[in-house]
Amino acid sequence: MSQHTTTNGELEFKGYAMHDASKWTDLKLTSFRPKTFKPEDVEIAITHCGVCGSDVHTLSQGWGESKLPLVAGHEIVGHVTRIGDKVTEFKVGQRVGVGAQIASCMQCRACQEDFENYCPDEIETYNGQYDDGVVTQGGYSTAIRAHERFVFPIPDEIESVHAASMLCAGLTVYSPLKTYGCGPGKKVGIIGIGGLGHFAVLWAKAMGAEVYAFSLEPEKYDDIKQMGADHVIDVREKDFAKPFAQMLDLIISTADVVNGKLPINDYLSTLWVHGTFITVGLPDSNNPLPSLHPMQAFAGNGCLLGGSHVGSKKECLEMLELARTKNVRPWIETLPMREAGKALMNVKTNKARYRYILTQDIN
């Protein structure tokens, strides 16, 4: 019998949960009700979980009121312990992962065309709710259940501790890089080199692009160069964008704190004709992008401004194959799961270098 099973052999579902939003880093070990097990479901005993900026936004109430008690975490890796009768992709004992999305309607156009990450009825891995009322709980825990469409096989060559953060941070930036043509001969800018941004540099370089990293943190510049960026631009300098006018094909912005002050006009000016600016950073609700005027922002180069939301299973499998074949690995620090609160605060205060991975320690 494993350390996470009951006397009758069933997995115990318990995790480090927030009970009081005013003490959002004070997480207490709590039992919870898992997803109602269905024939298409996979049950997973968790070994690792990444700590995401989304966890900070959700627990600190930056995106609105959370359902309590709440277990965060959506960069999950573990082993399959049970499969439903209709599961075809997985077997017991297999190493798998779960990302930021746990369900969708499976019927709409988005779901039918491999865009389930844009399903109007999609459900988040934690702080969401199933039709039967069960609140979704995340990966700072012993176990999780998910429909097999939202479970990803982890290649043997990628260690669990490295795979975990790929399933949200990695996928969130891989999706727009792939969608908007990152590859050989392209010049790609990355704004903000943190958890997401460092992945964007790693992927863009592995995909063959020339990488321009925009950062305002000199203490990271050596790291950024080691990650593979061809150019590091100090955005604190006046007129930092002028030398790069109409040069870039694509910009991925991971800016998470903007306060209406992101110099977006400057960034847009660096795009070539019909170049694309995609934001994947999702700041707190009261922290908007600055206002834009069509003449200043778009008329000069006909550039495009858009967003992106996590990624599809199809994209996740492509991403994991890229990581396997190109030996891409994130820059991480590990902590035992009981120290999730410390990791959350360090993410909040920008001390992460560049992703925290929690290792299972619940007995």
Buried (B, 14 or more C-beta within 10 A) or exposed (E): EEEBBEEEEEBBBBBBBBEEEEEBBEBEBBEBEBBEEEEBBBBBBBBBBBBBBBBBBBBBBBBEEBEEBBBBBBBBBBBBBBBBEEBEBBEEEBBBBBBBBBBBBEEBEBBEEEBBBBBEEBBBBBBBEEEEEBBBBBBBBBBBBBBBBBBBBBBEEBEBBBBBBBBBBBBBBBBBBBBBBBEEEBBBBBBBBBBBBBBBBBBBBBBEBBBBBBBBBEEBBEBBBEBBBBBBBEBEEEEBBEEBBEBBBBBBBBBBEBEEEBBBBBBBBBBBEEBBBBBBBBBBEEBEBEEEEEEEBBEBBEBBBEEBBBBBBBBBEBBBEBBBEBEBBBBBBBBEBBBBBBBBEBBBEEEBBBBBBBBBEBE
